[in-house]
Amino acid sequence: MTPSRPRFPALGAALAAALLATTLGACQSTPPPAASAAAPAPLPGLCNDTSLQWAIGKVNDEATVRRLKQESGAGLVNPIGPATITTRDIRRDRLRVYVDAGNVITAARCE
């Protein structure tokens, strides 16, 4: 018996080329999204206390704390009472709201 040859050698080569193209195409990375011309949005969670002086003298209630968090961009808000012990670590995402014994805000700082 003589060994048989493939009847369609071009089909085998085309199939191998298609398989190779599909395999290599899966490794291709997608380009990053195009940058817009507008100013970049601030990073979420970074605290900025420059415009929070309005809160000094206000009662420390839920609505005020919510507004402080929104305006500062802080990811974490800590109310600090007169007897609260704090650490000296600095976190760029933390807003500390200092209140007196009457629950009135005395300071709001990113610390």
N, C-alpha and C positions, 0 to 999 in steps of 0.2 A: 504494500500500500504506500502511496506517495503522500507526503504531507500536503494538506490543502492550504491554499493561500486565501487570504481574506478577499472577498469579492469586491468590497468597496473600500479600498485603502484611503481614499480622500475623505470618506465619512469618519473614519477613525481619527484622522488628523484634525478634522474640523471639530469633532467632539472633544478632543484633547485641548485644542485651542480655546474652546468655549469654557471648559472647566477651569483652565488656567486663568482666563480673564475674570471669571466669576470669583475665583479664590483671591486673586490680587485686588480686585475691586472692593472686596470686603475689608481690606486692610487700610483703605484710603480714609484719611480723617476729613471731617467736615471743616470748612473755614469758620473762623469765629465771626459772630455777628458784627455788622458794620457799626462803627461808633457814630453816634449822632452828633450834630453840630451844637446841640444844646449843652449847657453846663452839666457836668456829672452830678448825679444825685448824691447827697451825703451818705456816708456809710451808715447802715442801720446799727443802732445801739451805741453810737458815740455821743457822749453827753456834751452839751454846750449850755452853760448857765448865764450867758451874757444878757439875756432878755427876761430874766426871771425875777427882777426886783419888785415887780408889781405884787408878788405874793407875800412880801413881808408885811406883817400886821393882819393878814387874813386868817380866818379860822381854818384849821387843818381838817377839811372834810374830803369826802371821796371825789367830789367834782373838782375841787382845787388840785388835788393830787393827780387826777387824770389829766387835767390841763397842763400841769407842770411837766408830767411825763411826755405829753405830746409835743409841747413847745421846746423841751430840752433835747428830745431825741434819745433820751436815756433808755437803756434796756432794763434797768433795775432801779427802783426807787426805794430808799430806806428812810422811814420816818425815825427821827432821833429825838427822844424825850430827854428831860433834864437828868434822869437817872440812868440813861442808856450808856453802856460801856461800848466804845467803838475801837476798832483796830486802826493802825496807821497805814494800812496798805492802800494803794491808789489803784482804782479801777477806772478806766476811761469810759465805761458804760454805766457808771453808777451815779445817781443823783441822791444826795442826802438832804432831807428836809428837816431842819432843826425846829423844834417846837418848845414852847415854855410850858409851865405847869397848867396854864389855862387853855392849852391846845391851840395856841396862836403861833403862827410861823414867824420865827426870828431870823432864819437864813435858809437859803437853798443853794447848795454848792455841788459841783461835780467833783467827787473825790474818790 
